[in-house]
Every structure is written in C-alpha cells, then in structure tokens.
Amino acid sequence: MVVYWHVDDVAATLDRLVSLGAKQLQALTERGSGFVTASVVDPFGNVLGIMYNRHYLDILGNRGAAQ
C-alpha cells in the first residue's frame, strides 16, 4: 500500500525528492484527466507517493463552501 501526498507539481516534487537522495519507484503516471501520480523510496526505505488530483481539490473546495 502507498499513501499519496497531494502536491501542486508532481514533476517538480519528484525531481526534488530524487535530488535529496530518494530513488524513483514509479515514474510520473497519468491516471486520468487531472490526476497524476509518482512514487519514490527514501534513503531509509520508506515509500512515498505523490499525486495531483483536480477532483480532490474540487472536493476540498466544496467542503469549505458547505460550512
């Protein structure tokens, strides 16, 4: 199982993580319209997933409007 952190720019975040010593596990992958993922293994062996998902942002925006 991989837990994904939402980021604004998956490509830039992936590059940054690799520059800090992580090893790419999964390349940038388009999952659908507005949904992109990638993952790395950090120097300690932990897997970190990163994603950008337009739908996720829309849901968060709607949550704030309903309150």
DSSP file (Angstrom, degrees, kcal/mol; ACC not computed):
  #  RESIDUE AA STRUCTURE BP1 BP2  ACC     N-H-->O    O-->H-N    N-H-->O    O-->H-N    TCO  KAPPA ALPHA  PHI   PSI    X-CA   Y-CA   Z-CA
    1    1 A M              0   0    0      0, 0.0     2,-0.4     0, 0.0     0, 0.0   0.000 360.0 360.0 360.0 139.4    0.0    0.0    0.0
    2    2 A V        -     0   0    0     46,-0.0     2,-0.5    37,-0.0    46,-0.1  -0.983 360.0-147.2-121.4 129.9    1.2    3.5   -0.8
    3    3 A V        -     0   0    0     -2,-0.4    46,-1.7    44,-0.3     2,-0.4  -0.832  20.3-145.9 -92.9 132.4   -0.1    6.6    0.9
    4    4 A Y  E     -a   49   0A   0     -2,-0.5     2,-0.4    44,-0.1    46,-0.3  -0.840   5.4-151.9-106.1 134.9   -0.1    9.6   -1.5
    5    5 A W  E     -a   50   0A   0     44,-2.6    46,-2.5    -2,-0.4     2,-0.4  -0.866  23.9-123.4 -98.5 134.8    0.5   13.2   -0.6
    6    6 A H  E     +a   51   0A   0     -2,-0.4     2,-0.3    44,-0.2    46,-0.2  -0.653  36.3 175.7 -80.4 131.5   -1.1   15.9   -2.7
    7    7 A V        -     0   0    0     44,-2.9     3,-0.2    -2,-0.4    46,-0.1  -0.907  37.8-126.5-131.3 159.7    1.3   18.3   -4.3
    8    8 A D  S    S+     0   0    0     -2,-0.3     2,-0.4     1,-0.3    -1,-0.1   0.803 102.1  26.6 -76.3 -29.1    0.8   21.2   -6.7
    9    9 A D     >  -     0   0    0      1,-0.1     4,-2.3    42,-0.1    -1,-0.3  -0.862  61.5-175.4-140.2 100.5    3.5   20.0   -9.2
   10   10 A V  H  > S+     0   0    0     -2,-0.4     4,-2.9    -3,-0.2     5,-0.2   0.915  86.2  51.4 -64.4 -44.5    4.3   16.2   -9.3
   11   11 A A  H  > S+     0   0    0      1,-0.2     4,-2.3     2,-0.2    -1,-0.2   0.931 113.6  43.6 -60.5 -47.1    7.1   16.5  -11.8
   12   12 A A  H  > S+     0   0    0      2,-0.2     4,-2.2     1,-0.2    -1,-0.2   0.887 115.3  49.0 -66.5 -39.0    8.9   19.2   -9.8
   13   13 A T  H  X S+     0   0    0     -4,-2.3     4,-2.7     2,-0.2    -2,-0.2   0.906 110.5  50.7 -67.7 -41.4    8.3   17.4   -6.5
   14   14 A L  H  X S+     0   0    0     -4,-2.9     4,-2.3     2,-0.2     5,-0.2   0.934 111.1  48.8 -60.5 -46.6    9.6   14.1   -7.9
   15   15 A D  H  X S+     0   0    0     -4,-2.3     4,-2.2    -5,-0.2    -2,-0.2   0.908 112.2  49.2 -59.1 -42.7   12.8   15.9   -9.2
   16   16 A R  H  X S+     0   0    0     -4,-2.2     4,-1.2     2,-0.2    -2,-0.2   0.922 110.1  49.5 -65.2 -45.2   13.3   17.5   -5.8
   17   17 A L  H  <>S+     0   0    0     -4,-2.7     5,-2.3     1,-0.2     3,-0.3   0.903 112.2  48.2 -61.9 -41.4   12.9   14.2   -3.9
   18   18 A V  H ><5S+     0   0    0     -4,-2.3     3,-1.5     1,-0.2    -1,-0.2   0.888 108.2  54.6 -65.9 -39.0   15.3   12.5   -6.2
   19   19 A S  H 3<5S+     0   0    0     -4,-2.2    -1,-0.2     1,-0.3    -2,-0.2   0.754 105.4  54.9 -65.9 -22.6   17.8   15.3   -5.8
   20   20 A L  T 3<5S-     0   0    0     -4,-1.2    -1,-0.3    -3,-0.3    -2,-0.2   0.394 133.6 -85.9 -91.3   2.5   17.6   14.8   -2.0
   21   21 A G  T < 5S+     0   0    0     -3,-1.5    -3,-0.2     1,-0.3    -2,-0.1   0.394  83.1 133.1 114.1  -3.5   18.5   11.1   -2.2
   22   22 A A      < -     0   0    0     -5,-2.3     2,-0.5    -6,-0.2    -1,-0.3  -0.431  49.9-131.3 -75.3 156.2   15.3    9.3   -2.9
   23   23 A K  E     -B   41   0A   0     18,-2.7    18,-2.6    -2,-0.1     2,-0.2  -0.929  24.9-112.2-108.7 131.3   15.1    6.7   -5.7
   24   24 A Q  E     +B   40   0A   0     -2,-0.5    16,-0.3    16,-0.2     3,-0.1  -0.414  37.0 172.4 -62.5 129.4   12.3    6.8   -8.2
   25   25 A L  E    S+     0   0A   0     14,-2.6     2,-0.4     1,-0.4    15,-0.2   0.796  72.3  19.0-101.0 -50.5   10.0    3.8   -7.7
   26   26 A Q  E    S-B   39   0A   0     13,-1.8    13,-2.0     3,-0.0    -1,-0.4  -0.991  81.1-131.4-126.2 126.9    7.2    4.8  -10.1
   27   27 A A  E     -     0   0A   0     -2,-0.4    10,-0.1    11,-0.2     2,-0.1  -0.183  50.5 -66.4 -66.7 165.6    7.6    7.4  -12.8
   28   28 A L  E     -     0   0A   0     10,-0.1     2,-0.4     8,-0.1    10,-0.2  -0.368  63.8-169.1 -53.6 124.5    5.1   10.2  -13.4
   29   29 A T  E     -B   37   0A   0      8,-3.0     8,-2.2    -3,-0.1     2,-0.5  -0.983  21.8-137.0-130.5 124.1    1.9    8.4  -14.5
   30   30 A E  E     +B   36   0A   0     -2,-0.4     6,-0.2     6,-0.2     3,-0.1  -0.688  21.9 178.5 -76.5 122.9   -1.2   10.0  -15.9
   31   31 A R  E     -     0   0A   0      4,-3.3     2,-0.3    -2,-0.5     5,-0.2   0.556  61.0 -49.7-101.5 -12.2   -4.2    8.2  -14.2
   32   32 A G  E >  S-B   35   0A   0      3,-1.0     3,-2.2     0, 0.0    -1,-0.4  -0.928  93.7 -25.1 160.4-179.5   -6.9   10.2  -15.9
   33   33 A S  T 3  S-     0   0    0     -2,-0.3    21,-0.1     1,-0.3     3,-0.1  -0.377 132.3  -5.2 -59.5 115.1   -7.9   13.8  -16.6
   34   34 A G  T 3  S+     0   0    0     -2,-0.3    20,-2.9     1,-0.1     2,-0.4   0.676 109.9 109.0  76.6  17.3   -6.3   16.0  -14.0
   35   35 A F  E <   +BC  32  53A   0     -3,-2.2    -4,-3.3    18,-0.2    -3,-1.0  -0.949  37.0 163.2-134.2 112.6   -4.9   13.0  -12.0
   36   36 A V  E     -BC  30  52A   0     16,-2.7    16,-2.4    -2,-0.4     2,-0.3  -0.976   9.0-178.1-131.4 139.7   -1.1   12.3  -11.9
   37   37 A T  E     +BC  29  51A   0     -8,-2.2    -8,-3.0    -2,-0.4     2,-0.3  -0.899   9.6 165.5-133.3 164.5    1.0   10.2   -9.5
   38   38 A A  E     - C   0  50A   0     12,-1.8    12,-2.8    -2,-0.3     2,-0.3  -0.934  15.2-154.7-161.7 166.4    4.6    9.1   -8.9
   39   39 A S  E     -BC  26  49A   0    -13,-2.0   -14,-2.6    -2,-0.3   -13,-1.8  -0.994   5.9-169.6-150.5 157.8    6.4    7.5   -6.0
   40   40 A V  E     -BC  24  48A   0      8,-2.2     8,-2.6    -2,-0.3     2,-0.5  -0.900  22.8-128.1-137.3 164.1    9.9    7.2   -4.5
   41   41 A V  E     -BC  23  47A   0    -18,-2.6   -18,-2.7    -2,-0.3     6,-0.2  -0.988  31.2-139.4-113.3 122.7   11.8    5.2   -1.9
   42   42 A D    >   -     0   0    0      4,-3.0     3,-2.4    -2,-0.5   -20,-0.1  -0.230  32.8 -93.0 -76.6 171.3   13.6    7.5    0.6
   43   43 A P  T 3  S+     0   0    0      0, 0.0    -1,-0.1     0, 0.0   -21,-0.0   0.659 126.8  54.8 -59.9 -14.9   17.1    6.7    1.8
   44   44 A F  T 3  S-     0   0    0      2,-0.1   -22,-0.0     0, 0.0    -2,-0.0   0.393 122.7-102.3 -98.6   1.2   15.6    4.9    4.8
   45   45 A G  S <  S+     0   0    0     -3,-2.4     2,-0.3     1,-0.3   -23,-0.0   0.483  74.5 140.4  93.2   4.3   13.5    2.5    2.7
   46   46 A N        -     0   0    0      1,-0.0    -4,-3.0    -5,-0.0     2,-0.5  -0.615  47.8-133.5 -81.9 139.3   10.1    4.3    3.1
   47   47 A V  E     - C   0  41A   0     -2,-0.3     2,-0.5    -6,-0.2   -44,-0.3  -0.800  21.9-171.4 -92.2 131.4    7.8    4.6    0.1
   48   48 A L  E     - C   0  40A   0     -8,-2.6    -8,-2.2    -2,-0.5     2,-0.4  -0.986   5.1-160.1-125.6 121.2    6.3    8.0   -0.5
   49   49 A G  E     -aC   4  39A   0    -46,-1.7   -44,-2.6    -2,-0.5     2,-0.4  -0.786   5.3-165.8 -97.5 144.1    3.6    8.6   -3.1
   50   50 A I  E     +aC   5  38A   0    -12,-2.8   -12,-1.8    -2,-0.4     2,-0.3  -0.962  12.1 173.1-126.4 147.6    2.9   12.0   -4.5
   51   51 A M  E     -aC   6  37A   0    -46,-2.5   -44,-2.9    -2,-0.4     2,-0.4  -0.979  28.1-152.7-148.9 158.5   -0.1   13.0   -6.5
   52   52 A Y  E     + C   0  36A   0    -16,-2.4   -16,-2.7    -2,-0.3     2,-0.4  -0.987  23.3 174.1-129.5 126.9   -2.0   15.8   -8.1
   53   53 A N  E  >  - C   0  35A   0     -2,-0.4     4,-1.7   -18,-0.2     3,-0.3  -0.907  22.6-163.6-140.6 107.6   -5.7   15.3   -8.5
   54   54 A R  H  > S+     0   0    0    -20,-2.9     4,-2.2    -2,-0.4     5,-0.1   0.872  94.6  56.0 -57.1 -39.8   -8.1   18.0   -9.7
   55   55 A H  H  > S+     0   0    0      1,-0.2     4,-2.4     2,-0.2    -1,-0.2   0.895 103.5  54.5 -61.0 -41.1  -11.1   16.1   -8.3
   56   56 A Y  H  > S+     0   0    0     -3,-0.3     4,-2.4     1,-0.2    -1,-0.2   0.913 109.1  47.9 -58.5 -44.5   -9.5   16.1   -4.8
   57   57 A L  H  X S+     0   0    0     -4,-1.7     4,-2.4     1,-0.2    -1,-0.2   0.889 109.7  52.6 -65.5 -38.5   -9.1   19.9   -4.9
   58   58 A D  H  X S+     0   0    0     -4,-2.2     4,-2.1     2,-0.2    -2,-0.2   0.912 109.7  48.8 -62.2 -42.5  -12.7   20.3   -6.1
   59   59 A I  H  X S+     0   0    0     -4,-2.4     4,-2.0     2,-0.2    -2,-0.2   0.921 111.4  49.4 -63.5 -44.6  -14.0   18.2   -3.2
   60   60 A L  H  X S+     0   0    0     -4,-2.4     4,-1.6     1,-0.2    -1,-0.2   0.904 110.7  50.7 -61.0 -40.5  -11.9   20.2   -0.7
   61   61 A G  H  X S+     0   0    0     -4,-2.4     4,-1.3     1,-0.2    -1,-0.2   0.885 110.1  49.2 -64.2 -39.2  -13.2   23.4   -2.1
   62   62 A N  H  X S+     0   0    0     -4,-2.1     4,-1.4     1,-0.2    -1,-0.2   0.828 105.0  58.8 -70.6 -32.2  -16.8   22.2   -1.8
   63   63 A R  H  X S+     0   0    0     -4,-2.0     4,-0.6     1,-0.2     3,-0.3   0.920 106.6  47.7 -61.2 -43.7  -16.3   21.1    1.8
   64   64 A G  H >< S+     0   0    0     -4,-1.6     3,-0.6     1,-0.2    -1,-0.2   0.845 109.3  53.5 -66.7 -34.2  -15.3   24.6    2.7
   65   65 A A  H 3< S+     0   0    0     -4,-1.3    -1,-0.2     1,-0.2    -2,-0.2   0.789 103.8  56.8 -71.5 -27.9  -18.4   26.1    0.9
   66   66 A A  H 3<        0   0    0     -4,-1.4    -1,-0.2    -3,-0.3    -2,-0.2   0.644 360.0 360.0 -79.6 -15.0  -20.8   23.9    2.8
   67   67 A Q    <<        0   0    0     -4,-0.6    -1,-0.2    -3,-0.6    -2,-0.1   0.486 360.0 360.0 -86.6 360.0  -19.8   25.0    6.2
